[in-house]
């Protein structure tokens, strides 16, 4: 597998998206930071679309609303937003796609559910270097600090490149930049979900359900994103859309 084209150009065309919506403080902070040196466009869902995964809208029309300053919203999903931006709105194929900055982490099994990660993955499908960025906090988000950390990543990528179809899942501790210990390349860890399904009854006697629970627990495994962030490092996990378990292929070939 070869290397994609380096991002070593004077000014990048960057497409931003997220799953928190076009008005999210994380998206705004990132756009403000990166627009100082690059041409930055944003297209994101018109409302929060957390945990929609890699859903694509096929059975209803998608609409786009312009907000000025190269910012747009859509009634679609995060993955829809990337398709609309790359195939319809931008003047050319972007040099880089960044999804985030998400309110809350996306580590371990979270990447399967995450709309933030799905937007970056959709860009990887189109062979565009991409990064999913999440901030490991639940309140008092330090988005401006995180945006400066993302700038550091972008600057490193100007003189380098990503392999085709690979994208980065980045999680940043919710700390002042001076308090972060550094960057660590990691693999996905393992969340411990305390998932619950709560049954309730509406005023007419009908049952309805809430899915929820605490997903902050994890197994402290060395080299994983969850442990790295808990210890104060920015976690960088290279991901790939190919979910094939190659190590198991020979086993199953012998069976069939």
QUILIN-V737085 format. One record per helix or strand of 3 or more residues. SS is the DSSP state (~ for helix, > for strand). FROM is the first residue (numbers start at 1). TO is the last residue. Records with the same first field share a line. If there is no record, write none. Layout:
SS: FROM-TO + FROM-TO
//
This chain:
>: 13-17 + 39-45 + 64-68 + 71-74 + 96-104 + 130-136 + 166-173 + 182-185 + 191-201 + 207-218 + 233-240
~: 25-34 + 78-89 + 110-113 + 115-125 + 143-158 + 177-179 + 225-230 + 246-255
//
